[in-house]
Amino acid sequence: MQIFSTAPEGNELAQYVGVDYIKFSISIIENVMDWMEKNDNIAQPLLANIDLLVMISHKYTTDANLLLEKRKIQEWKQVFNDWFARCESKIPAKYREGIKENGAELFKALEQYGH
């Protein structure tokens, strides 16, 4: 086994942990997409998953740029926007605009990554 830095991922066994988490996040988001496309439920897990993916991508930028596809991010954004348009009137008014703004901010942050 080789150690090549003092970073938490600075050894042979840990160097691909970021890759694994990004792949896992993408998989979870893809499952959520299928659910959101067919759903009119006002509760949704997508933004929480995007938030975590943004945090992981910030730490593992190179891995995120290699694994994330800008085309997929745009698809996810469109599914969120379509869901919001369908469910907007059901969301309590005091949360409506904040959810929409949070979605826009999270997708803007995620759009910094990928190819």
Buried (B, 14 or more C-beta within 10 A) or exposed (E): EEEEEEEEBEBEEEBEBBBEBBEEBBEBBEEBBEBBEEBEEBEBEBBEBBBBBBEBBEEBEEBBEBBBEEEBBEEBBEBBBEBBEBBBEEBEEEEBEEBBEBBEBBBEBBBBBBE
